[in-house]
Amino acid sequence: MSILKTLKLAAANPVNPGASEFGFRDKLLRYLNEQKALAESEIAGTQFTVTRKVTRTNEAGETVRVDAPRNVRKGWFTDASGKLFFQLRYGSRPIELAKGMNAIEVEGLANVPGIIGSIIDAINAGELDPQLTAARDARRANFKPRAKQPKA
């Protein structure tokens, strides 16, 4: 008997989790958790640092992977009148939460983690799926499909 016949064979295609709507949700939830940690550290008066892996050349001339600090932009801002707002962004564009409304007014910095927690709950409940899908589709419209390379 053949060894190959003893194995359970199947036709399968790998899935890109970032391309699905759940991958988009996960990316947004990671962003919100990072914003929540940033707000909590700012309230506590501590330094907030996030690192990423980068490739650098060491003294011996070898390329090595090291942790480097990464800049994290605040998701909240103060307008000219002194009001504090939190914006949910996808890429560089704010997500429109309701018709013509793209920010959440917050009473103070101490309330930002609670607001972010409410947004996380809304995303997990699926309340923001139409807005998130619209933002994802608008972002995808900016990218052109790759041109097929001529065969030589």
Order of alpha helices (4+ residues) and beta strands (2+ residues): alpha-alpha-beta-beta-beta-beta-beta-beta-beta-alpha-alpha
